[in-house]
Amino acid sequence: MYRLIKGRGLTQAEAGKILGIKQSHVSALMRNRSGAFSVERLMDFLTALEQDVEITVKPARKEHGEVSVVA
């Protein structure tokens, strides 16, 4: 989200209006402190920033699965 907000030249207040959250919460997101938000809420933020979100589930190649994020 940092990259998206900075790339658009948005202030934290402007980003807050787009995301529907307070500027202080945007500040936390910008510092990679997203633990206060659910995964669903984070996906909502991404779609508000005009991003598509795609989740893919496939069989693991190892004994234990793994999670990865592709941007």
RATAPE-V220059 format. One record per residue. PSI is psi in degrees with one decimal (999 if undefined). OMEGA is omega in radians with two decimals (* if undefined). D_FIRST is the distance of its C-alpha to the first C-alpha in Angstrom with 1 decimal. Layout:
psi=(PSI PSI)
omega=(OMEGA OMEGA)
d_first=(D_FIRST D_FIRST)
This chain:
psi=(-34.3 -51.1 -40.9 -44.7 -46.3 -40.5 -29.1 -5.3 28.3 143.0 165.2 -34.8 -42.6 -43.1 -39.1 -39.9 -41.4 -42.1 -14.8 31.2 167.0 155.7 -37.1 -32.6 -34.8 -41.4 -43.0 -42.8 -40.8 -24.2 18.5 35.4 71.0 6.5 -20.0 -11.2 142.1 162.7 -40.3 -43.0 -40.4 -37.5 -37.0 -41.2 -43.7 -42.5 -32.5 -28.0 20.7 41.6 143.7 143.1 127.2 128.6 127.1 130.7 128.4 159.7 142.1 145.3 -15.2 177.2 -37.0 142.0 174.4 161.0 134.3 153.1 129.5 125.0 999)
omega=(3.10 -3.11 -3.13 -3.11 3.12 -3.13 3.10 -3.13 -3.12 2.95 3.10 3.11 3.11 3.12 3.11 3.11 3.13 -3.06 -3.13 3.12 3.14 3.12 -3.13 3.09 3.05 3.11 3.11 3.10 -3.11 3.10 3.10 3.08 -3.05 -3.08 -3.14 -3.08 3.08 3.09 3.13 -3.14 3.10 3.08 3.06 3.11 -3.14 3.13 3.07 3.09 3.05 3.09 2.99 3.09 -3.13 3.09 -3.13 3.08 -3.14 3.13 3.12 3.08 3.14 3.13 3.12 3.10 3.09 3.13 3.07 3.11 3.11 -3.12 *)
d_first=(0.0 3.8 5.3 5.0 6.0 8.4 9.6 10.7 12.3 11.4 12.8 11.4 14.3 13.5 10.0 11.9 14.4 12.3 10.8 14.2 13.7 15.2 14.0 14.7 12.3 9.4 11.0 11.0 7.3 7.1 10.0 8.8 11.2 10.0 13.7 14.7 13.0 14.5 13.2 14.3 12.5 9.1 10.3 11.5 8.2 7.2 10.8 10.8 8.5 11.2 10.1 12.9 12.6 15.6 17.2 20.2 23.0 25.8 28.6 28.0 29.8 30.5 32.1 28.7 25.6 22.2 18.6 16.3 12.9 13.1 10.5)
